[in-house]
């Protein structure tokens, strides 16, 4: 992992481990091997995909595992978090707001922390609290540039400007 200040160069690198969507609110998450992600619809056919600050949600595998270890002896499927993308190689923090996530041609802008809600406790008691520290719940993003993505793609987080 490299850290460079405001150069537009890669500051963090990782791998895309998972892609998921839900066609309706409260519907089960559907995992995908590939997906088209656009400025108009987010992850294709995802119910939350219309343009907003929460168009696509991204979860760190490491942070997910930390949260799960607090509430369960067994690992929980990452889709319990109801995020769209799962990545490995780095964690998120407040310092990442405004940075861009690049996955192939896809560019996402990090807008804010994904606040864990009561739905997490519906999945596993205590999960909402376990996701609150250190941005473990992931980040909410807006799609800046359309792209097709697949599991295994390289992920880079870049400083803007």
Buried (B, 14 or more C-beta within 10 A) or exposed (E): EEEEEEEEEBBBBBBBBBBBBBEEEEEEBEEBEEBBBBBEBBBBBBBBBEEEEBBBBBBBBBBBBBBBEBBBEEEBEBBBBBBBBBBBBBBBEEEBBEBBBBBBEBBBBBBBBBEBEEEBBEBBEEBBBBBBEBBBBBBBBBBBBBBBBEBEBEBBBBBEE
